[in-house]
Amino acid sequence: MRRPISRDQKTTIVYGILCFVVLVVVLQLWLLTATMNAWLGGDRTILVTGAVVSLVAFIVNCGLLRYVYEMERR
């Protein structure tokens, strides 16, 4: 039998997720800058890779948001 998560534990989990989300968003901004710099420099091979990695980062952030919503329902 599982005990319900206390409010303090939920706060700690949400802060940890928030730190990870901020890290991923900063990574996406850096990726956008690097991809635009390469594209403007004439290198078009990096575009697909940058788009795929950015999509993966977006999916990770959506999954974390879904986890927070599920945790709130319990």
C-alpha positions in Angstrom: 0.0 0.0 0.0 1.4 3.4 -1.0 1.2 6.4 1.2 0.1 9.7 -0.4 2.8 12.2 -1.2 2.9 15.1 1.3 2.7 18.7 0.2 6.4 19.3 1.0 7.4 16.3 -1.1 5.2 17.5 -4.0 6.9 20.9 -3.8 10.3 19.4 -3.9 9.4 17.3 -6.9 7.9 20.3 -8.8 11.0 22.4 -8.1 13.2 19.7 -9.4 11.1 19.3 -12.6 11.1 23.1 -13.0 14.9 23.2 -12.8 15.0 20.5 -15.5 12.5 22.3 -17.7 14.5 25.5 -17.5 17.7 23.6 -18.4 15.9 22.1 -21.5 14.5 25.4 -22.6 17.9 27.0 -22.4 19.3 24.1 -24.4 16.6 24.7 -27.0 17.5 28.4 -27.3 21.1 27.5 -27.7 20.2 24.9 -30.3 18.1 27.5 -32.2 21.0 30.0 -32.2 23.5 27.4 -33.4 21.2 26.1 -36.1 20.3 29.6 -37.4 24.0 30.5 -37.4 24.9 27.4 -39.4 22.0 28.0 -41.8 22.9 31.6 -42.4 26.5 30.5 -43.0 25.3 28.2 -45.8 25.3 24.9 -44.0 21.9 23.3 -44.6 22.8 19.8 -43.3 22.2 20.8 -39.7 18.6 21.9 -40.1 17.0 18.4 -39.8 19.1 17.4 -36.9 18.3 20.7 -35.0 14.6 20.3 -35.7 14.6 16.6 -34.5 16.5 17.5 -31.3 14.2 20.4 -30.6 11.1 18.2 -31.1 12.5 15.7 -28.6 13.1 18.4 -26.1 9.5 19.6 -26.6 8.2 16.1 -26.0 10.3 15.8 -22.9 8.8 19.0 -21.5 5.3 18.0 -22.4 5.9 14.7 -20.6 7.1 16.5 -17.5 4.1 18.8 -17.6 1.8 15.8 -17.8 3.6 14.2 -14.9 3.0 17.3 -12.8 -0.7 17.3 -13.7 -1.1 13.6 -12.8 0.7 14.2 -9.5 -1.7 17.0 -8.7 -4.7 14.7 -9.3 -3.6 12.2 -6.7 
